[in-house]
Amino acid sequence: RAKTLCNLRRAPGFRHHTPPMALIVHKYGGTSMGSPERIRNVAKRVAKWARAGHQIVVVPSAMSGETNRLLGLAGELAPAKATAEYHRELDMLAATGEQASSALLAIALQAEGMPAVSYTGWQVPVRTDSKARIESIDDQRVRADLDAGRVVIVTGFQGIDGDGNITTLGRGGSDTSAVAIAAAMKADECLIYTDVDGVYTTDPRVVPAARRLHTVSFEEMLEMASLGSKVLQIRSVEFAGKYKVPMRVLSSFTPW
């Protein structure tokens, strides 16, 4: 029987309620992190989960539009070049978007009275090959902070290769980061927060009659992603299926 990706409701075979003292990975997309007020709302949501007794690792994307802005600046300075040196600097540049949003979220959580610390992918570290495929994640530092009662924020979208260079995982790479971290830490579940409240038959922002799916198998979600669905990055679905990571897709704009 195929394992399932979950939306708002648990599928048969999974626990119907998040267990007490669970280890949960939250991922927040760029729209969820798009302004100081939205970051503050994310902090309030995360703090509620932490105060309920759960250990929380958060993987945020860059603020909405920030990656495009940074890459646009590079384009103004020099035309794109198909050289390793040029792409190394693009990775260095693009990775700063997630670093900024992670630090801002940690500050917002601290303002909520919740101990929090942020790390870049290379500080964890999230190790990748030269083509930005995740090879391993060292969870020792993260677990020590969780055990000390902190919320841990890890930049999505990035890692470090064998030569010590920052690598980026491609558009939507924060989804892959979140699922990979959940798999490495054997998290109870991975919650993907976005601007829609689940997986739909088509984009509900375009087609009002779109129907929300209560459960989707990894195979079905992989097919949807390959056909252009933007709810989850295709590599994140492959990771989830391979390591059997329970997932839910939720809206960050609805009450917890």
N, C-alpha and C positions, 0 to 999 in steps of 0.2 A: 504494500500500500504506500502510495507516495506521501512523503512528508509534506506539510503545508506551510505556506506563508500565511500569516494571519492578519486580518484587518482589525475591525473593532471588536470582534468576538473570537474567543478561542475555538479552535476546531476540535472535534472528537479526537482523543488520543493525547491532547495537551491538557495541563491543569486549567481549570476554568477561572482560577484566580491566581494572581501573582503571589507566590509563597512569601511568608514573612522572612525578613532578612535576606532577600534575594540580591544577587549581583545582576545589575541591569545596565545595559549600554543604551544611552540616548543619543540619537543623531539629529541635529537640527540643520535644515537647509538654509540657503542664503536669504530667502524671504523671511524666515523666522528670525534671522539675525540682522535684518535690514536697517535698523535704526536703534538709537539708545533705548527708546521706549520698548521696542520689541525684545531687545536683549534683556532688559529688566524683567519683562514678562516671562522669558525663558528661565531666568534665574529664579523667579518665584515658583515656577512649575517644578524645576529641579529640586529646589529646597523642600518642597512638599514631599517629594518622593524620598528624599534623604531623611527627613524628620519622621517619616513613616517607618523607618528602620532599615531601609534598603541601602546597599552600597551602590553608588552611581558613578559611572564613567560617562563623560559627555564628549561627543565628537562633533564639533561645529564646522560648518562651511564658512567661507569668507562672507562678509556682508554682501548683500545682493548688488551685483554690478561691479564689485571691487576688482575681481580678477580681470574682467574686460578692460577696466580703467588702467590697470597696471600694464597689461600687454599692449594697450594702445600707446602708452608712453614709450615703450620700447620701440614700437613701430614708427613713432615720430623721430626717434633718434637714429634709427638705422633700419633698412629693409630687412625682411626675414632672410636668414642664411641657413643653408642646410649643413651647418658645421657643428661638431660636437661642442666646441667652445661657445658658440652662440646659444645653443639649447641649454647648456649648463647654466648660463646667466639667466635665461628665461625661467628655469626652474627656481633659481635663487630668488628671482623677483616675484614670481607667482606665489611661492610658498609664504610670502609675508602677509598675504590676505588672511589666511587661516590663523597665522600667529597673532595678528591683531585682534581678531574676533574671539580667540581663545582667552587672551589676556583680559579683554573687556568683560567677558562672561565671568571670569574668576573675580574681577573687581566687583561686578554686580552681585555675585553670590556673597562675597565678604560683606558688602553693604547690607545684605539681608541677614547678617549674623551667622552665615554658614561658612565654615572653614573650607577653602578651596585652593587648588593649585593647578597651574596650567603647564603643559609640556609640549614642545615641538615633537614632530615625529622622530627626529634624530636624537632627542634627549631620552626617549623611552628605552632603547631605540626600536623603530620599525625598520627592519632590514629588507632591502629589495635588491634585485639584480640590476644590471645596467639598463634594462628595458622597463624598469619600474614595476616589476612583478614582485609582490610581497613573498619573501622567503621565510622570515621568522619575526616574532615579536617577543621581546624580553619583558615580562610582566612584573618583575621583581619590584621595581621602583613604584609602580602603580599600586600593587597590592600593599606595600608598606604604608602608603598614604591612605588607602582605603581603611586599613586596619587602625590607623590613627584617627579615623573619623572625618576624613576630608573627602569632599567631592573632587574627583580628578578629571581634568579637561585635557584631552589630547587632540592636537591639530589633526584634522582630516586631510586627505589629498596628498600626503607627503611621507617620504621615508628617507633612508640614507643607503647608498650603495657601498660596495666593498672598498671603493677608493675614497670614501668619506664625502662624496658629493650628495647634495640634496637632490632627490628625485621626486617628481610629481606623477600622480596616478591617472591623469587625464580627467576630462570633464565628468563631473559626478563622482569623482574619486573618493569623496568623503563617505559615501555609502559603502564603498569597498573597505575603507579604513575601519568603519564602525563594525561591519560584519566580521572582518579579520580579527579585530580586538576581542569581540564577543566570542569568537571561536577559540582564540588563544587562551582566553581566561575562563573558558567553559561557563560563560554567563548563562543565567536562567532564560534571558530573552534579550532581543535587540529591538528597540522601538525606533522607528524612522518617522520623525516629525517633519511634516511638509505643509503645503498650503491647501491640500485636499485631505479629506478624512478617510482615505482608504484607496484601494485599487478599484477602478471603475472599468466598465466595458469600453469606454472611450473617454476623452477629456470632458469632464462635467462643466468646465468653464466655457467650452465651445458648444457642447451638445447637452442642453438641460435635461433631456430624457435619459442620459447615461445612467446605467444601473450599477450600484456598488456591489462588489462581490464579497461575500462573507469570508470565504476561504479560497485560496489559489494554490495549486501545487507548485513546487519549484520548477517543474518542467513547463507548466503553463506560463508561469511568470517569465521564464527564460525565453519562451517563444514570443511573448508580448514585448519583452525588452528588445529582442532581435528585430521585431517589426516596427520599432520606433517609440514604444511606450517610454515616457520620461519619468515615471514614478520611481523606478530604481535603476541604477546603473547595471548593465549586463554582467560585469565582473563581480558585483556584489551578490547577484543572484547565484552565480556559479559557486562562489564561496559558501553561501548559505546552504546550497544543496549538498555540496561536498562534505561540509562539517556539521550538517543537520542543526543549524542555528535557528531556533524559533524566532520569528519576526512578526511585528505588527506595524502597519502603516497608519499613522494618526495625524490629525490636524493640530498644529501648534496654536491655532486661533480659536479653539474651543476650550471650555473649562475642563480641568482634569477630571 
